[in-house]
Amino acid sequence: MPSKPPTAFVFVLAFFATLALYPLVGGKFGVDLVTKIMIYAIFALSLELLVGGTGLVCFGQAAFFGIGAYATVLLSPSNDAAGLALWVLAILAASIYAFIVGALSLRTSGVYFIMVTLAFAQMAYYVVHDTPLGGGTDGIYLYIKPVFGPFDLDQPSTLYFVTLLSLIAVFVFLARLSVSRFGRALAGIRVNEQRMRATGFSTYPYKLAAFTISGGLAGLAGFLFAVKDGFVNPEMLSWHLSGAVLIMIILGGIGHLRGALIGAFAFALLQELFKSEAIFGAFAKHWHLGLGLSIIASVALLPRGLVGVPAQLQARLWGRSSRRAQSLGGTDVSH
């Protein structure tokens, strides 16, 4: 089994340790913000399995996120919300829809696959937007927060650590999955699906399994988001959110699980930065412009994403060192 580079392992360990210690120094707003970002990180990891792990660019990931959230609210009992049951039901609802969408959309490829996944996401969006089921444009409220045994998710600190544990569990699960036989098959599909078929692999079941798992993980993120906000609306299933989570993994670096983590935090923190009136004044209402320019600059200057910055800096430093050594060597020869 191939081992991860030590630097990557140290980064991930330090990353999660920092998140575990953050509530000691972060205020109420900070804890709430980081909880939201960790939920987006789980959402980004779910898409990374498809895009970075399998080579499938899905533009309907928000549908599974929103279905997980809506299932949490719609299936919540009126008197006692059992957390474990809701957790399972939210993931199951998103997984079932992902299985149906995948079974049909995976028969296409390329841009057609992207458009079919977008179409299914928009179908789900209009079901909750235009029918009483999802409360229409007003959305619906989660009046009673779930309880996991002695842990009440209505408490911000409890929800923070439940979200952190969920993020760690998803990250470890996907890391183990990537080095399994199943994960290596997905990597082969990403690199050259035709060659995989030529060697006797039936790639369709592998892609469908990956699509279903990805949908279930997105449903988990939707469950946590519904619990955190206590409210869901149709925008959680919109194509805007699908685009945002795709930008997260591009910004962080496609093909790396830690890139999804970095991208989710970078995207959310850039949003908060450009929305700050204390820093940008009246320009803060045009925060989309600042965010867009930042993403364009990042893609242009960092083709491997933020996760590739250390390697990019190291390559430049080594290049300068080599040129300097060659220059000094040439001087020595002339003498």
N, C-alpha and C positions, 0 to 999 in steps of 0.2 A: 504494500500500500504506500503510495507516494506521500511524503510528509510535506507540510506547508513550510515555506521559508520562515526562519526564526523571526525575522522582522515583522512579517504578517501576523504571526502568533502573538508576539509581544504587543503589537498595535491593538489587536482585538481584545486581548486581556486587559490592557490599560484602558481601552474604550469602555468596556463594560464595568470595570472597577470605578472609573470616573462617574458613570451614570449611577452606580450604587451609592456613591458618597455624595452625589450632588444635593439631595434633599437636606443635608446638614448645613449647607450654605445658601441654597436657593430659597427665595421667598415663595409665597403662594402663587404669584404670577409665573415665576420661573418653573415651579414644579408642574403647573398646569400646561405650560408651553412645551416642556420637555416630554411630558406624557403624550401630548398630541404628536410631537415629532417621532417618538418611538413607535406610535401606531402607524404613522406614515412609513417608517422604516420597515415594519412588517409587511405593509402593503407593497413597498418597493422590492423587498426580497421575493414576494410572490411572483412579481413580474420578471424579476431577474432569472428565475427558474426557466421561464419560457424564452425570453430574449437572449440572455447570456448563456443559458444552459442548453437550450434546444434549438436556438436560431429561429424561433417563431415570434414575429413582431405582432403582438395583440394590441388592438386599439379599443378593446371593450372591457378592460380589466375593472373599470369602475362599476360595472354591472354586478360583479361578484361581491365587491366591497359593499355596495348599496344593499344587495339582497341579504347579506349577513347582518347588516344594520337593521333593516326593516323586519327581518325574521325575529331579531332580538326584541323589538318593540311589540310586534303583532302577537308573538307567542308568549309574551310575559304574562304570568297570572296577575289577576287584579289584587290579590291579597298577599301572596308570598312568592317572590321571584327567586326560584332556585337557580343559582348561578351555573352549576355544572350542566343541568339539563338545557338551559338556554345556550350555553357555550356549544354543546354538541349539536343542537338543532340549527344554530346559525351557520356553523361550519358545514353541516349536512345539506342545508338548503342551498348554500352557495356551490357546494360540490356537485349536487344534482344538476343545477342549471349549467355549470361548467361542463359536465359530462354531455349534456344535450347539445350545447353550443359546439363543443369540441367534436362530437360525433358527426356533425354536419359540416362545420367550417373546415375541418382538417382534410376534407376531400378536395379542397382547393389549395392554392399556394401563392406565394408572392403577394402582390398588391390585392389580389382577389381575396386572399385570406384576411388581410387587414380590413377590407371593406365589409366582409361578411361578419367579422367579430364586432365591428362598429355598428352594423345594422342590428344585430342581436342585442347589443347594449342599449341602443336607442329604443328598441321594442320594450325592454324592461323599464326604461326611463318613462315612456309614455303610459305604461300600465299604472305606475304609481303616481304619475302626474295628472292623468285625466280620469282616474276612477276613484271611487270612495275608498278602495282598499288601502291606498297609501295616504289618504287625507288630502289628496290634491296638492296644489302648490303650497298650502299652509304646512304640510308635513304632519307628523304626529309626535306626541311626547311619551317618554318612558317615565311613568310616575313613580314606580318602585324599582330601585336599583337592585341588581342581583346580589345574592349572598353566597359566598363559597365557605360553607361551614362557619367557623368563627370570624371569617373575614368579610366585612361589609364594604362593598365597592362604592358605597356612597361617600366613603372617606377618601379624600384626595391622595393622602400618603399611601393608603392601602392599594388604591387603583394604580398608583405609580409603580409600586413594586410588583404587582400582578402583571402589569404591562411589560416591565423590564424582564421578568422571568419568562413571559411569553416570547419576547424578542430573542432572548438567549436560546430558548428551546427551538424556535424556528431556525435561527442561524446554525445551531449545532445539527439539527435535523438535515438541513440542506447541505451542510458541509459533509456530513456522513453520506448523504445520498450521492453527492458528486463523485465520491471515490468508490462507490459500489458498482456492481456490474450494470445495474440499471442506469446509473449516472454516466458511466463510460459509453453506454449505448446512445444516450442522449447527446453526448459530446460528438460521437461519430456521426449522428444525424445532422448536427449543426455544421460539421466540417464538410461532409459530402454524403448526402442522403442516398444518392444513386449508387455509390460504392457500397454502402451498407446493405442496400437491397441486393446488390450483386453477390454479396457474401452470404446471402441466405436469411438476412434479418427482415422480418415483417415490421416496418417502421411505424405503421399506423397505430398499433396498440401502445407502443412506447410513447408516442406523441399524445395520444388520448389520455394515458395515465398521467403524464406530466401536466397536461392541461387541467385535468380534474384536481390534481394536488394543488396546482397554482390557484385555482378558484377557491378551494377550501381554505387556503392560507389567507387569501384576500377576504374571505368571509370572517375569519378570525379577527382581522384588522377592523372590519366593519362592526363586529360585535363590541370590541373594545371602544370604538369611536362612539357608538350609540350609548354605551354605558357612561362614557366620560361626559358627553354633552347632554344626555337625557333627552335628545331630540333628533329626529331624522327628517330630511326633506328630499325631494327628487334630485336636487343638485348633486347628491352623493352618487348618482348613477350617470351623471352627464359626461359627455365626451371631453369636456374641459379637464375633469379630474383624471381621466385616462391619459390625456396628453401630459398632465402635470407629473404623474408617476413615471411616465416614460422619460420625461426630461430628467427626473431624479436619478435614474440609473445611468443615463447618458452623461450627466454632470459628474457623477461619482466615478464612472468607469465600467462599461459593460464587460461582463466576463469575470467579475470579481464580486464575491458576496460582500466583502467589506466596502466595495464601491457603492453598493446599494445603501449601506449605512451612512457613508460619508455624503452621498448625494442627497439623501432625505434630509439630513441635518443642514447641509449647505443651502438647499433650496428653501427650506422653511426659515432659516435664519436670514437669508437674503430678503425674503418677503418681509420679515419683521423690520429689517434695517431700512428698506425703502419706504415702508409705511410709517416710519417714525417722523412725526412732525417736529420733534425736538432737534433732529439732525437736518432734515430737508425742508422744513417749513411748509409752505404752500405746495411745493412740488410733491409732497407725500401723497396727494390725491392722485397723482399720475405714477404710482409705484410700479404699475405694469411696464412702463417704459424703461425704468431703471433696471428692473429685473430682467427684462428681455435683452437689453444691451449687455448685461453681465453674463447671461447665458451664451450669447453670441460670441463674446470675447473669450469665454472659457472654452467653447468648442473649437474656436480658431487657434487659440494658443496652447490648449491642452488636448490633443487628439485622443489621448488615452484616458482622459478624465482626471479628476483630482487624485485618484489612487495612483496614477502614474507620475505624479509630480516628483517624488524622491528619485525615481529612476531617470527622469528627464534631467533633473539638476545634476545627478551623478554623471550622466553621459556628457553633459556640457562641461563639467569640471574636469573630467578625465580627458575630454577633447582639448581643452585649453592646456592641461598639464602636458599632454603628448606633443602638442605644437610647440610649447615652450621648451620641452626636452629636445625636440628635433632642432629647434633654433639654436639652443646652447651647444648641441652636438656639432652642428655645422660650424659654429664659431670656433670650437675646439680644433676641428680638423683644419681650418684655415690657418690656425696658429702652428 
